[in-house]
């Protein structure tokens, strides 16, 4: 019985940690370099 309680507690804690990471996400600042840029024609 004690082992079953520990297993349930471990699964619950894992679920809580996963939910926190999912809600919180990575966030951060979007990159300032790279991505799309306007194309210019080379002089003919």
Secondary structure, 3 states (H helix, E strand, C coil): CHHHHHHHHHHHHHHHHHHHHHHHCCCCCCCCCCCCCCCCCCCC
